[in-house]
Amino acid sequence: MKKIQKYRFIVQSLCLILTSISFFINFRVTLLVVLGLTFLSGVFYCGWICPFGFIQDIFSKTGLLLGIKKRKMPKSIQKFLKFTRYIMFILITLIGTDLIFTIMSFDPRANFQNLLLGNMVILSSIVVIFFFALISLFFERPFCNYLCTEGAKYGLMSLLRPITIKRNQSKCISCKKCDKACPMNIEVSKCNNLRSAQCINCFQCITACPVENTLTFGKMKLTKNESKKYFSILIAALVLIIVVLMYNIFNGTSILEKTNSDIDSNSSIEITDSVTSETTDSSNSDSTSNDNNSSASEEAPVIESEIAETLDELGDAEGIDDGTYTGTGKGFRGNMTVEVIIKNQQIISIEVIDHVDDAKWFNRANNTIPDSIIESQSTDVDLVSGATYSSIGIRDAVIDALEKAK
């Protein structure tokens, strides 16, 4: 295990390259593998895969080469600060106000990944990335420790892991080198089975331990009573996960959104047909009037004005034949595809049929942008605060679909 840090550095470098070519987005099986590992053996994603975690490690090592002494957060402060990322995760998951989403749009982990994918990032977000990178010269993994909601999510998922870092109490000499080496400020010297949600499986504690086989990685050892408690909690957690999954499948947002979309589409069709019918009836009536009334020349300007007004309301779909068209735009994590339905030169339905953006941010954009475009019959709509890139992806995909249809 002493050479593990060299192997970890190689894996981190490789994952940085794989992230830049969208490997973890295009091959979703890899994400399932990561989730499986998290449940079984802890948060390998943060310690081995995350690009921004790797950048913090690089700056931390650079600080050591420059002779900058690493600082640790005082224990009296650390015991409170370590909960900040979990509080933020809960706020995002349960509340999701505009303010929270605006703050999260500056997330350096997500924005750094976005840069690797070749997407544009606003200057203020780049400043935040460099800020945490520079702080890493003095403190190890500052963002991971206190603000990373993704790490908080994986950490909570790993709480019941059966495979973890174990400490052999009989061999431990209480030198506390493991505590000093831990970048996540965990007191490893006080754990028999390390199941802290903060642990990122970097194995620096094992590398730093001077006594061989005192710290090892494997199946945790439990007493009979501990085993009963553990399996009871595990079963309860599995039941809760199954209930949540079943709820999402049968009553999830996607189904509700689809229903609302269908209602909006039907409403749009009725409005469009009504406008068309009224225009046709008006034209037929005027035509009859022209045959029987000598004042047709006076009515003509009025009819032309109504037709011109109707055409003005057609918007971006003007001149496009009835049909269903698909287009592609670039969201936060990659391409997204939309299906646009045109009837009577009006956009009556917009549905995103494929995307790879995070659901929380995507849903925020998808609940607003399509309706705004349909209502205004224009792609020139306001973007959703805190879901800017998903908003741009949906808008650009609609623009692409309309361009292909012309």
Stockholm file with secondary structure:
# STOCKHOLM 1.0

chainA/1-406         MKKIQKYRFIVQSLCLILTSISFFINFRVTLLVVLGLTFLSGVFYCGWICPFGFIQDIFSKTGLLLGIKKRKMPKSIQKFLKFTRYIMFILITLIGTDLIFTIMSFDPRANFQNLLLGNMVILSSIVVIFFFALISLFFERPFCNYLCTEGAKYGLMSLLRPITIKRNQSKCISCKKCDKACPMNIEVSKCNNLRSAQCINCFQCITACPVENTLTFGKMKLTKNESKKYFSILIAALVLIIVVLMYNIFNGTSILEKTNSDIDSNSSIEITDSVTSETTDSSNSDSTSNDNNSSASEEAPVIESEIAETLDELGDAEGIDDGTYTGTGKGFRGNMTVEVIIKNQQIISIEVIDHVDDAKWFNRANNTIPDSIIESQSTDVDLVSGATYSSIGIRDAVIDALEKAK
#=GR chainA/1-406 SS CTTHHHHHHHHHHHHHHHHHTTHHHHCHHHHHHHHHHHHHHCCHIIIIICHHHHHHHHHHHHHHHTTCCCCCCCHHHHHHHTTHHHHHHHIIIIICCHHHHHHHTTCHHHHHHHHHTTCCCCHHHHHHHHHHHHHTTTSSSHHHHHTCHHHHHHHHHTTTCSEEEEECTTTCCCCCHHHHHCTTCCCGGGCSEECCTTCCCCCHHHHHCSSTTSEEEEECCCCHHHHHHHHHHHHHHHHHHHHHHHHHHHHCHHHHHHHHHHHHHHHHHHHHHHHHHHHHHHHHHHHHHHHHCTTHHHHHHHHHHHHHHHHHHHGGGTTCCSEEEEEEEECSSSEEEEEEEEETTEEEEEEEEECCSCHHHHHHHHTTHHHHHHHHTSSCCCCCTTCHHHHHHHHHHHHHHHHHHC
#=GC SS_cons         CTTHHHHHHHHHHHHHHHHHTTHHHHCHHHHHHHHHHHHHHCCHIIIIICHHHHHHHHHHHHHHHTTCCCCCCCHHHHHHHTTHHHHHHHIIIIICCHHHHHHHTTCHHHHHHHHHTTCCCCHHHHHHHHHHHHHTTTSSSHHHHHTCHHHHHHHHHTTTCSEEEEECTTTCCCCCHHHHHCTTCCCGGGCSEECCTTCCCCCHHHHHCSSTTSEEEEECCCCHHHHHHHHHHHHHHHHHHHHHHHHHHHHCHHHHHHHHHHHHHHHHHHHHHHHHHHHHHHHHHHHHHHHHCTTHHHHHHHHHHHHHHHHHHHGGGTTCCSEEEEEEEECSSSEEEEEEEEETTEEEEEEEEECCSCHHHHHHHHTTHHHHHHHHTSSCCCCCTTCHHHHHHHHHHHHHHHHHHC
//
